[in-house]
Amino acid sequence: MTRRHYEYKSRKVACRECSLKSKRAAAKDNTTLKRHDRQEDLDRMLREARTFRSFIELKTRQQLSERSFARSTRYGYKRAR
């Protein structure tokens, strides 16, 4: 499986003035930037995952699924599919 990303590399002089300085890869020379093919979509999903609504939905899902798995162990089921 190959990861679909682009790797940008520049000179140190250009990197000092770059606006994406915080997103660069942790390399020795710190002049490399990796971006996924669908980076904008990934960024949008991460922003949505940090919202309060997403937090509430996750808690609700955890309660519903964990409760059903716990009940199934009473009846001898060891694993869920």
PDB file of N, CA, C and O in Angstrom:
ATOM      1  N   MET A   1       0.845  -1.182   0.000  1.00  0.00           N
ATOM      2  CA  MET A   1       0.000   0.000   0.000  1.00  0.00           C
ATOM      3  C   MET A   1       0.886   1.240   0.000  1.00  0.00           C
ATOM      4  O   MET A   1       1.804   1.360   0.811  1.00  0.00           O
ATOM      5  N   THR A   2       0.611   2.125  -0.884  1.00  0.00           N
ATOM      6  CA  THR A   2       1.387   3.357  -0.940  1.00  0.00           C
ATOM      7  C   THR A   2       0.552   4.508  -0.406  1.00  0.00           C
ATOM      8  O   THR A   2      -0.663   4.562  -0.599  1.00  0.00           O
ATOM      9  N   ARG A   3       1.211   5.397   0.247  1.00  0.00           N
ATOM     10  CA  ARG A   3       0.524   6.580   0.759  1.00  0.00           C
ATOM     11  C   ARG A   3       0.533   7.637  -0.333  1.00  0.00           C
ATOM     12  O   ARG A   3       1.551   7.889  -0.979  1.00  0.00           O
ATOM     13  N   ARG A   4      -0.603   8.231  -0.515  1.00  0.00           N
ATOM     14  CA  ARG A   4      -0.726   9.229  -1.572  1.00  0.00           C
ATOM     15  C   ARG A   4      -0.449  10.609  -0.987  1.00  0.00           C
ATOM     16  O   ARG A   4      -1.350  11.268  -0.468  1.00  0.00           O
ATOM     17  N   HIS A   5       0.782  11.029  -1.076  1.00  0.00           N
ATOM     18  CA  HIS A   5       1.146  12.348  -0.579  1.00  0.00           C
ATOM     19  C   HIS A   5       2.240  12.944  -1.445  1.00  0.00           C
ATOM     20  O   HIS A   5       2.935  12.244  -2.182  1.00  0.00           O
ATOM     21  N   TYR A   6       2.367  14.222  -1.335  1.00  0.00           N
ATOM     22  CA  TYR A   6       3.426  14.950  -2.009  1.00  0.00           C
ATOM     23  C   TYR A   6       4.400  15.442  -0.956  1.00  0.00           C
ATOM     24  O   TYR A   6       4.010  15.816   0.150  1.00  0.00           O
ATOM     25  N   GLU A   7       5.650  15.435  -1.316  1.00  0.00           N
ATOM     26  CA  GLU A   7       6.668  15.919  -0.388  1.00  0.00           C
ATOM     27  C   GLU A   7       7.373  17.106  -1.031  1.00  0.00           C
ATOM     28  O   GLU A   7       7.955  16.995  -2.109  1.00  0.00           O
ATOM     29  N   TYR A   8       7.308  18.230  -0.355  1.00  0.00           N
ATOM     30  CA  TYR A   8       7.936  19.454  -0.835  1.00  0.00           C
ATOM     31  C   TYR A   8       9.193  19.704  -0.023  1.00  0.00           C
ATOM     32  O   TYR A   8       9.195  19.575   1.201  1.00  0.00           O
ATOM     33  N   LYS A   9      10.247  20.060  -0.711  1.00  0.00           N
ATOM     34  CA  LYS A   9      11.499  20.356  -0.026  1.00  0.00           C
ATOM     35  C   LYS A   9      12.037  21.679  -0.567  1.00  0.00           C
ATOM     36  O   LYS A   9      12.003  21.938  -1.770  1.00  0.00           O
ATOM     37  N   SER A  10      12.528  22.499   0.339  1.00  0.00           N
ATOM     38  CA  SER A  10      13.041  23.801  -0.091  1.00  0.00           C
ATOM     39  C   SER A  10      14.334  24.125   0.641  1.00  0.00           C
ATOM     40  O   SER A  10      14.795  23.373   1.500  1.00  0.00           O
ATOM     41  N   ARG A  11      14.893  25.244   0.282  1.00  0.00           N
ATOM     42  CA  ARG A  11      16.117  25.694   0.935  1.00  0.00           C
ATOM     43  C   ARG A  11      15.777  26.294   2.298  1.00  0.00           C
ATOM     44  O   ARG A  11      14.642  26.706   2.536  1.00  0.00           O
ATOM     45  N   LYS A  12      16.753  26.339   3.178  1.00  0.00           N
ATOM     46  CA  LYS A  12      16.538  26.874   4.530  1.00  0.00           C
ATOM     47  C   LYS A  12      16.138  28.338   4.515  1.00  0.00           C
ATOM     48  O   LYS A  12      15.350  28.778   5.352  1.00  0.00           O
ATOM     49  N   VAL A  13      16.673  29.087   3.575  1.00  0.00           N
ATOM     50  CA  VAL A  13      16.370  30.516   3.493  1.00  0.00           C
ATOM     51  C   VAL A  13      14.877  30.711   3.214  1.00  0.00           C
ATOM     52  O   VAL A  13      14.239  31.574   3.816  1.00  0.00           O
ATOM     53  N   ALA A  14      14.330  29.920   2.312  1.00  0.00           N
ATOM     54  CA  ALA A  14      12.904  30.036   1.966  1.00  0.00           C
ATOM     55  C   ALA A  14      12.029  29.554   3.116  1.00  0.00           C
ATOM     56  O   ALA A  14      10.921  30.058   3.297  1.00  0.00           O
ATOM     57  N   CYS A  15      12.504  28.599   3.885  1.00  0.00           N
ATOM     58  CA  CYS A  15      11.709  28.054   4.990  1.00  0.00           C
ATOM     59  C   CYS A  15      11.541  29.041   6.140  1.00  0.00           C
ATOM     60  O   CYS A  15      10.538  28.981   6.851  1.00  0.00           O
ATOM     61  N   ARG A  16      12.459  29.912   6.332  1.00  0.00           N
ATOM     62  CA  ARG A  16      12.357  30.879   7.433  1.00  0.00           C
ATOM     63  C   ARG A  16      11.155  31.796   7.274  1.00  0.00           C
ATOM     64  O   ARG A  16      10.574  32.239   8.264  1.00  0.00           O
ATOM     65  N   GLU A  17      10.781  32.081   6.037  1.00  0.00           N
ATOM     66  CA  GLU A  17       9.692  33.011   5.762  1.00  0.00           C
ATOM     67  C   GLU A  17       8.385  32.311   5.425  1.00  0.00           C
ATOM     68  O   GLU A  17       7.406  32.975   5.084  1.00  0.00           O
ATOM     69  N   CYS A  18       8.345  31.003   5.512  1.00  0.00           N
ATOM     70  CA  CYS A  18       7.180  30.220   5.091  1.00  0.00           C
ATOM     71  C   CYS A  18       6.025  30.357   6.099  1.00  0.00           C
ATOM     72  O   CYS A  18       6.248  30.391   7.309  1.00  0.00           O
ATOM     73  N   SER A  19       4.808  30.435   5.586  1.00  0.00           N
ATOM     74  CA  SER A  19       3.640  30.528   6.469  1.00  0.00           C
ATOM     75  C   SER A  19       3.229  29.162   7.012  1.00  0.00           C
ATOM     76  O   SER A  19       2.464  29.090   7.973  1.00  0.00           O
ATOM     77  N   LEU A  20       3.716  28.094   6.421  1.00  0.00           N
ATOM     78  CA  LEU A  20       3.391  26.736   6.876  1.00  0.00           C
ATOM     79  C   LEU A  20       4.471  26.164   7.790  1.00  0.00           C
ATOM     80  O   LEU A  20       4.642  24.947   7.870  1.00  0.00           O
ATOM     81  N   LYS A  21       5.178  27.018   8.459  1.00  0.00           N
ATOM     82  CA  LYS A  21       6.308  26.613   9.286  1.00  0.00           C
ATOM     83  C   LYS A  21       5.921  25.586  10.349  1.00  0.00           C
ATOM     84  O   LYS A  21       6.698  24.675  10.633  1.00  0.00           O
ATOM     85  N   SER A  22       4.747  25.719  10.932  1.00  0.00           N
ATOM     86  CA  SER A  22       4.329  24.809  11.999  1.00  0.00           C
ATOM     87  C   SER A  22       3.913  23.437  11.478  1.00  0.00           C
ATOM     88  O   SER A  22       3.809  22.494  12.263  1.00  0.00           O
ATOM     89  N   LYS A  23       3.673  23.300  10.179  1.00  0.00           N
ATOM     90  CA  LYS A  23       3.200  22.030   9.616  1.00  0.00           C
ATOM     91  C   LYS A  23       4.309  21.217   8.963  1.00  0.00           C
ATOM     92  O   LYS A  23       4.047  20.170   8.372  1.00  0.00           O
ATOM     93  N   ARG A  24       5.526  21.687   9.066  1.00  0.00           N
ATOM     94  CA  ARG A  24       6.624  20.978   8.419  1.00  0.00           C
ATOM     95  C   ARG A  24       6.955  19.699   9.160  1.00  0.00           C
ATOM     96  O   ARG A  24       6.681  19.558  10.352  1.00  0.00           O
ATOM     97  N   ALA A  25       7.546  18.775   8.432  1.00  0.00           N
ATOM     98  CA  ALA A  25       7.959  17.502   9.019  1.00  0.00           C
ATOM     99  C   ALA A  25       9.146  17.716   9.944  1.00  0.00           C
ATOM    100  O   ALA A  25       9.943  18.636   9.760  1.00  0.00           O
ATOM    101  N   ALA A  26       9.245  16.861  10.927  1.00  0.00           N
ATOM    102  CA  ALA A  26      10.352  16.965  11.888  1.00  0.00           C
ATOM    103  C   ALA A  26      11.567  16.260  11.304  1.00  0.00           C
ATOM    104  O   ALA A  26      11.851  15.116  11.660  1.00  0.00           O
ATOM    105  N   ALA A  27      12.267  16.914  10.433  1.00  0.00           N
ATOM    106  CA  ALA A  27      13.466  16.368   9.821  1.00  0.00           C
ATOM    107  C   ALA A  27      14.683  17.089  10.386  1.00  0.00           C
ATOM    108  O   ALA A  27      14.554  18.086  11.096  1.00  0.00           O
ATOM    109  N   LYS A  28      15.853  16.577  10.064  1.00  0.00           N
ATOM    110  CA  LYS A  28      17.078  17.197  10.583  1.00  0.00           C
ATOM    111  C   LYS A  28      17.207  18.646  10.110  1.00  0.00           C
ATOM    112  O   LYS A  28      17.501  19.546  10.897  1.00  0.00           O
ATOM    113  N   ASP A  29      16.984  18.850   8.828  1.00  0.00           N
ATOM    114  CA  ASP A  29      17.120  20.209   8.319  1.00  0.00           C
ATOM    115  C   ASP A  29      15.806  20.981   8.395  1.00  0.00           C
ATOM    116  O   ASP A  29      15.792  22.195   8.192  1.00  0.00           O
ATOM    117  N   ASN A  30      14.699  20.291   8.686  1.00  0.00           N
ATOM    118  CA  ASN A  30      13.388  20.916   8.900  1.00  0.00           C
ATOM    119  C   ASN A  30      12.945  21.750   7.700  1.00  0.00           C
ATOM    120  O   ASN A  30      12.395  22.839   7.863  1.00  0.00           O
ATOM    121  N   THR A  31      13.188  21.231   6.493  1.00  0.00           N
ATOM    122  CA  THR A  31      12.794  21.946   5.283  1.00  0.00           C
ATOM    123  C   THR A  31      11.852  21.112   4.426  1.00  0.00           C
ATOM    124  O   THR A  31      11.717  21.379   3.232  1.00  0.00           O
ATOM    125  N   THR A  32      11.202  20.115   4.999  1.00  0.00           N
ATOM    126  CA  THR A  32      10.337  19.217   4.248  1.00  0.00           C
ATOM    127  C   THR A  32       8.892  19.395   4.692  1.00  0.00           C
ATOM    128  O   THR A  32       8.612  19.513   5.885  1.00  0.00           O
ATOM    129  N   LEU A  33       7.983  19.414   3.734  1.00  0.00           N
ATOM    130  CA  LEU A  33       6.564  19.514   4.025  1.00  0.00           C
ATOM    131  C   LEU A  33       5.851  18.414   3.256  1.00  0.00           C
ATOM    132  O   LEU A  33       5.999  18.311   2.038  1.00  0.00           O
ATOM    133  N   LYS A  34       5.075  17.588   3.958  1.00  0.00           N
ATOM    134  CA  LYS A  34       4.308  16.525   3.315  1.00  0.00           C
ATOM    135  C   LYS A  34       2.839  16.901   3.330  1.00  0.00           C
ATOM    136  O   LYS A  34       2.304  17.322   4.356  1.00  0.00           O
ATOM    137  N   ARG A  35       2.199  16.746   2.195  1.00  0.00           N
ATOM    138  CA  ARG A  35       0.768  17.030   2.071  1.00  0.00           C
ATOM    139  C   ARG A  35       0.103  15.846   1.384  1.00  0.00           C
ATOM    140  O   ARG A  35       0.586  15.365   0.359  1.00  0.00           O
ATOM    141  N   HIS A  36      -0.999  15.378   1.946  1.00  0.00           N
ATOM    142  CA  HIS A  36      -1.762  14.285   1.365  1.00  0.00           C
ATOM    143  C   HIS A  36      -2.539  14.796   0.162  1.00  0.00           C
ATOM    144  O   HIS A  36      -2.815  15.991   0.056  1.00  0.00           O
ATOM    145  N   ASP A  37      -2.896  13.883  -0.751  1.00  0.00           N
ATOM    146  CA  ASP A  37      -3.684  14.270  -1.919  1.00  0.00           C
ATOM    147  C   ASP A  37      -4.971  14.979  -1.527  1.00  0.00           C
ATOM    148  O   ASP A  37      -5.387  15.931  -2.187  1.00  0.00           O
ATOM    149  N   ARG A  38      -5.594  14.519  -0.461  1.00  0.00           N
ATOM    150  CA  ARG A  38      -6.872  15.083  -0.016  1.00  0.00           C
ATOM    151  C   ARG A  38      -6.715  15.785   1.332  1.00  0.00           C
ATOM    152  O   ARG A  38      -7.551  15.616   2.219  1.00  0.00           O
ATOM    153  N   GLN A  39      -5.661  16.564   1.487  1.00  0.00           N
ATOM    154  CA  GLN A  39      -5.350  17.213   2.750  1.00  0.00           C
ATOM    155  C   GLN A  39      -6.455  18.156   3.212  1.00  0.00           C
ATOM    156  O   GLN A  39      -6.716  18.267   4.410  1.00  0.00           O
ATOM    157  N   GLU A  40      -7.104  18.833   2.273  1.00  0.00           N
ATOM    158  CA  GLU A  40      -8.180  19.757   2.652  1.00  0.00           C
ATOM    159  C   GLU A  40      -9.327  18.997   3.308  1.00  0.00           C
ATOM    160  O   GLU A  40      -9.911  19.467   4.285  1.00  0.00           O
ATOM    161  N   ASP A  41      -9.649  17.815   2.767  1.00  0.00           N
ATOM    162  CA  ASP A  41     -10.709  16.995   3.356  1.00  0.00           C
ATOM    163  C   ASP A  41     -10.316  16.492   4.741  1.00  0.00           C
ATOM    164  O   ASP A  41     -11.139  16.475   5.656  1.00  0.00           O
ATOM    165  N   LEU A  42      -9.070  16.087   4.892  1.00  0.00           N
ATOM    166  CA  LEU A  42      -8.587  15.624   6.193  1.00  0.00           C
ATOM    167  C   LEU A  42      -8.640  16.745   7.229  1.00  0.00           C
ATOM    168  O   LEU A  42      -9.039  16.517   8.371  1.00  0.00           O
ATOM    169  N   ASP A  43      -8.243  17.938   6.839  1.00  0.00           N
ATOM    170  CA  ASP A  43      -8.285  19.082   7.753  1.00  0.00           C
ATOM    171  C   ASP A  43      -9.716  19.408   8.169  1.00  0.00           C
ATOM    172  O   ASP A  43      -9.972  19.714   9.333  1.00  0.00           O
ATOM    173  N   ARG A  44     -10.647  19.341   7.221  1.00  0.00           N
ATOM    174  CA  ARG A  44     -12.052  19.611   7.519  1.00  0.00           C
ATOM    175  C   ARG A  44     -12.615  18.576   8.490  1.00  0.00           C
ATOM    176  O   ARG A  44     -13.344  18.928   9.417  1.00  0.00           O
ATOM    177  N   MET A  45     -12.282  17.299   8.281  1.00  0.00           N
ATOM    178  CA  MET A  45     -12.765  16.252   9.186  1.00  0.00           C
ATOM    179  C   MET A  45     -12.201  16.414  10.595  1.00  0.00           C
ATOM    180  O   MET A  45     -12.906  16.188  11.578  1.00  0.00           O
ATOM    181  N   LEU A  46     -10.944  16.800  10.692  1.00  0.00           N
ATOM    182  CA  LEU A  46     -10.352  17.023  12.010  1.00  0.00           C
ATOM    183  C   LEU A  46     -11.000  18.208  12.725  1.00  0.00           C
ATOM    184  O   LEU A  46     -11.212  18.162  13.936  1.00  0.00           O
ATOM    185  N   ARG A  47     -11.315  19.266  11.978  1.00  0.00           N
ATOM    186  CA  ARG A  47     -12.006  20.416  12.582  1.00  0.00           C
ATOM    187  C   ARG A  47     -13.382  20.005  13.098  1.00  0.00           C
ATOM    188  O   ARG A  47     -13.777  20.398  14.196  1.00  0.00           O
ATOM    189  N   GLU A  48     -14.111  19.215  12.309  1.00  0.00           N
ATOM    190  CA  GLU A  48     -15.440  18.770  12.731  1.00  0.00           C
ATOM    191  C   GLU A  48     -15.362  17.837  13.931  1.00  0.00           C
ATOM    192  O   GLU A  48     -16.250  17.856  14.784  1.00  0.00           O
ATOM    193  N   ALA A  49     -14.319  17.025  14.011  1.00  0.00           N
ATOM    194  CA  ALA A  49     -14.175  16.087  15.123  1.00  0.00           C
ATOM    195  C   ALA A  49     -13.900  16.811  16.440  1.00  0.00           C
ATOM    196  O   ALA A  49     -14.136  16.252  17.511  1.00  0.00           O
ATOM    197  N   ARG A  50     -13.411  18.027  16.375  1.00  0.00           N
ATOM    198  CA  ARG A  50     -13.108  18.790  17.592  1.00  0.00           C
ATOM    199  C   ARG A  50     -14.281  19.628  18.097  1.00  0.00           C
ATOM    200  O   ARG A  50     -14.142  20.331  19.098  1.00  0.00           O
ATOM    201  N   THR A  51     -15.419  19.569  17.434  1.00  0.00           N
ATOM    202  CA  THR A  51     -16.563  20.375  17.845  1.00  0.00           C
ATOM    203  C   THR A  51     -17.281  19.737  19.031  1.00  0.00           C
ATOM    204  O   THR A  51     -17.125  18.546  19.301  1.00  0.00           O
ATOM    205  N   PHE A  52     -18.064  20.542  19.728  1.00  0.00           N
ATOM    206  CA  PHE A  52     -18.821  20.062  20.877  1.00  0.00           C
ATOM    207  C   PHE A  52     -19.882  19.055  20.446  1.00  0.00           C
ATOM    208  O   PHE A  52     -20.124  18.071  21.146  1.00  0.00           O
ATOM    209  N   ARG A  53     -20.509  19.291  19.311  1.00  0.00           N
ATOM    210  CA  ARG A  53     -21.533  18.366  18.809  1.00  0.00           C
ATOM    211  C   ARG A  53     -20.939  16.979  18.558  1.00  0.00           C
ATOM    212  O   ARG A  53     -21.562  15.967  18.878  1.00  0.00           O
ATOM    213  N   SER A  54     -19.765  16.938  18.000  1.00  0.00           N
ATOM    214  CA  SER A  54     -19.096  15.667  17.745  1.00  0.00           C
ATOM    215  C   SER A  54     -18.779  14.950  19.059  1.00  0.00           C
ATOM    216  O   SER A  54     -18.901  13.728  19.152  1.00  0.00           O
ATOM    217  N   PHE A  55     -18.379  15.709  20.056  1.00  0.00           N
ATOM    218  CA  PHE A  55     -18.087  15.148  21.372  1.00  0.00           C
ATOM    219  C   PHE A  55     -19.336  14.496  21.968  1.00  0.00           C
ATOM    220  O   PHE A  55     -19.262  13.388  22.500  1.00  0.00           O
ATOM    221  N   ILE A  56     -20.471  15.171  21.883  1.00  0.00           N
ATOM    222  CA  ILE A  56     -21.731  14.645  22.407  1.00  0.00           C
ATOM    223  C   ILE A  56     -22.146  13.385  21.649  1.00  0.00           C
ATOM    224  O   ILE A  56     -22.581  12.412  22.265  1.00  0.00           O
ATOM    225  N   GLU A  57     -22.018  13.392  20.324  1.00  0.00           N
ATOM    226  CA  GLU A  57     -22.380  12.224  19.526  1.00  0.00           C
ATOM    227  C   GLU A  57     -21.506  11.028  19.868  1.00  0.00           C
ATOM    228  O   GLU A  57     -21.993   9.898  19.910  1.00  0.00           O
ATOM    229  N   LEU A  58     -20.229  11.261  20.113  1.00  0.00           N
ATOM    230  CA  LEU A  58     -19.324  10.178  20.482  1.00  0.00           C
ATOM    231  C   LEU A  58     -19.711   9.578  21.833  1.00  0.00           C
ATOM    232  O   LEU A  58     -19.709   8.358  21.995  1.00  0.00           O
ATOM    233  N   LYS A  59     -20.039  10.427  22.793  1.00  0.00           N
ATOM    234  CA  LYS A  59     -20.448   9.935  24.110  1.00  0.00           C
ATOM    235  C   LYS A  59     -21.734   9.117  24.011  1.00  0.00           C
ATOM    236  O   LYS A  59     -21.862   8.080  24.662  1.00  0.00           O
ATOM    237  N   THR A  60     -22.680   9.575  23.204  1.00  0.00           N
ATOM    238  CA  THR A  60     -23.935   8.841  23.028  1.00  0.00           C
ATOM    239  C   THR A  60     -23.672   7.488  22.396  1.00  0.00           C
ATOM    240  O   THR A  60     -24.217   6.477  22.841  1.00  0.00           O
ATOM    241  N   ARG A  61     -22.847   7.457  21.370  1.00  0.00           N
ATOM    242  CA  ARG A  61     -22.520   6.202  20.701  1.00  0.00           C
ATOM    243  C   ARG A  61     -21.811   5.243  21.646  1.00  0.00           C
ATOM    244  O   ARG A  61     -22.090   4.044  21.633  1.00  0.00           O
ATOM    245  N   GLN A  62     -20.911   5.747  22.451  1.00  0.00           N
ATOM    246  CA  GLN A  62     -20.204   4.896  23.403  1.00  0.00           C
ATOM    247  C   GLN A  62     -21.171   4.259  24.387  1.00  0.00           C
ATOM    248  O   GLN A  62     -21.059   3.072  24.690  1.00  0.00           O
ATOM    249  N   GLN A  63     -22.111   5.035  24.882  1.00  0.00           N
ATOM    250  CA  GLN A  63     -23.070   4.490  25.847  1.00  0.00           C
ATOM    251  C   GLN A  63     -23.937   3.417  25.208  1.00  0.00           C
ATOM    252  O   GLN A  63     -24.175   2.373  25.816  1.00  0.00           O
ATOM    253  N   LEU A  64     -24.407   3.655  24.002  1.00  0.00           N
ATOM    254  CA  LEU A  64     -25.286   2.687  23.344  1.00  0.00           C
ATOM    255  C   LEU A  64     -24.556   1.397  22.990  1.00  0.00           C
ATOM    256  O   LEU A  64     -25.066   0.308  23.254  1.00  0.00           O
ATOM    257  N   SER A  65     -23.381   1.503  22.401  1.00  0.00           N
ATOM    258  CA  SER A  65     -22.676   0.302  21.968  1.00  0.00           C
ATOM    259  C   SER A  65     -22.093  -0.458  23.153  1.00  0.00           C
ATOM    260  O   SER A  65     -22.178  -1.686  23.188  1.00  0.00           O
ATOM    261  N   GLU A  66     -21.516   0.224  24.107  1.00  0.00           N
ATOM    262  CA  GLU A  66     -20.943  -0.469  25.254  1.00  0.00           C
ATOM    263  C   GLU A  66     -22.013  -1.188  26.067  1.00  0.00           C
ATOM    264  O   GLU A  66     -21.773  -2.278  26.586  1.00  0.00           O
ATOM    265  N   ARG A  67     -23.167  -0.593  26.176  1.00  0.00           N
ATOM    266  CA  ARG A  67     -24.248  -1.221  26.921  1.00  0.00           C
ATOM    267  C   ARG A  67     -24.685  -2.524  26.245  1.00  0.00           C
ATOM    268  O   ARG A  67     -24.900  -3.532  26.918  1.00  0.00           O
ATOM    269  N   SER A  68     -24.815  -2.500  24.917  1.00  0.00           N
ATOM    270  CA  SER A  68     -25.253  -3.712  24.225  1.00  0.00           C
ATOM    271  C   SER A  68     -24.183  -4.799  24.282  1.00  0.00           C
ATOM    272  O   SER A  68     -24.522  -5.979  24.375  1.00  0.00           O
ATOM    273  N   PHE A  69     -22.912  -4.438  24.228  1.00  0.00           N
ATOM    274  CA  PHE A  69     -21.853  -5.437  24.333  1.00  0.00           C
ATOM    275  C   PHE A  69     -21.812  -6.027  25.740  1.00  0.00           C
ATOM    276  O   PHE A  69     -21.593  -7.228  25.902  1.00  0.00           O
ATOM    277  N   ALA A  70     -22.017  -5.207  26.739  1.00  0.00           N
ATOM    278  CA  ALA A  70     -22.009  -5.693  28.121  1.00  0.00           C
ATOM    279  C   ALA A  70     -23.167  -6.660  28.352  1.00  0.00           C
ATOM    280  O   ALA A  70     -22.995  -7.676  29.025  1.00  0.00           O
ATOM    281  N   ARG A  71     -24.324  -6.362  27.810  1.00  0.00           N
ATOM    282  CA  ARG A  71     -25.466  -7.272  27.961  1.00  0.00           C
ATOM    283  C   ARG A  71     -25.233  -8.595  27.256  1.00  0.00           C
ATOM    284  O   ARG A  71     -25.666  -9.638  27.745  1.00  0.00           O
ATOM    285  N   SER A  72     -24.564  -8.572  26.126  1.00  0.00           N
ATOM    286  CA  SER A  72     -24.341  -9.817  25.383  1.00  0.00           C
ATOM    287  C   SER A  72     -23.395 -10.754  26.123  1.00  0.00           C
ATOM    288  O   SER A  72     -23.476 -11.970  25.944  1.00  0.00           O
ATOM    289  N   THR A  73     -22.499 -10.219  26.951  1.00  0.00           N
ATOM    290  CA  THR A  73     -21.592 -11.100  27.696  1.00  0.00           C
ATOM    291  C   THR A  73     -22.344 -11.890  28.765  1.00  0.00           C
ATOM    292  O   THR A  73     -21.892 -12.958  29.178  1.00  0.00           O
ATOM    293  N   ARG A  74     -23.471 -11.381  29.207  1.00  0.00           N
ATOM    294  CA  ARG A  74     -24.275 -12.135  30.174  1.00  0.00           C
ATOM    295  C   ARG A  74     -24.816 -13.427  29.576  1.00  0.00           C
ATOM    296  O   ARG A  74     -25.053 -14.404  30.286  1.00  0.00           O
ATOM    297  N   TYR A  75     -25.006 -13.417  28.262  1.00  0.00           N
ATOM    298  CA  TYR A  75     -25.588 -14.568  27.583  1.00  0.00           C
ATOM    299  C   TYR A  75     -24.540 -15.451  26.925  1.00  0.00           C
ATOM    300  O   TYR A  75     -24.872 -16.282  26.080  1.00  0.00           O
ATOM    301  N   GLY A  76     -23.294 -15.282  27.299  1.00  0.00           N
ATOM    302  CA  GLY A  76     -22.252 -16.181  26.849  1.00  0.00           C
ATOM    303  C   GLY A  76     -21.499 -15.744  25.594  1.00  0.00           C
ATOM    304  O   GLY A  76     -20.631 -16.474  25.114  1.00  0.00           O
ATOM    305  N   TYR A  77     -21.811 -14.583  25.065  1.00  0.00           N
ATOM    306  CA  TYR A  77     -21.081 -14.113  23.887  1.00  0.00           C
ATOM    307  C   TYR A  77     -19.779 -13.464  24.341  1.00  0.00           C
ATOM    308  O   TYR A  77     -19.766 -12.593  25.211  1.00  0.00           O
ATOM    309  N   LYS A  78     -18.691 -13.909  23.734  1.00  0.00           N
ATOM    310  CA  LYS A  78     -17.381 -13.381  24.114  1.00  0.00           C
ATOM    311  C   LYS A  78     -16.944 -12.236  23.218  1.00  0.00           C
ATOM    312  O   LYS A  78     -16.228 -11.335  23.654  1.00  0.00           O
ATOM    313  N   ARG A  79     -17.381 -12.274  21.949  1.00  0.00           N
ATOM    314  CA  ARG A  79     -16.947 -11.264  20.988  1.00  0.00           C
ATOM    315  C   ARG A  79     -18.148 -10.732  20.214  1.00  0.00           C
ATOM    316  O   ARG A  79     -19.168 -11.410  20.087  1.00  0.00           O
ATOM    317  N   ALA A  80     -18.019  -9.541  19.710  1.00  0.00           N
ATOM    318  CA  ALA A  80     -19.087  -8.934  18.905  1.00  0.00           C
ATOM    319  C   ALA A  80     -18.619  -8.825  17.465  1.00  0.00           C
ATOM    320  O   ALA A  80     -17.430  -8.645  17.201  1.00  0.00           O
ATOM    321  N   ARG A  81     -19.537  -8.934  16.557  1.00  0.00           N
ATOM    322  CA  ARG A  81     -19.215  -8.789  15.139  1.00  0.00           C
ATOM    323  C   ARG A  81     -19.887  -7.569  14.596  1.00  0.00           C
ATOM    324  O   ARG A  81     -19.746  -7.261  13.413  1.00  0.00           O
TER     325      ARG A  81
END
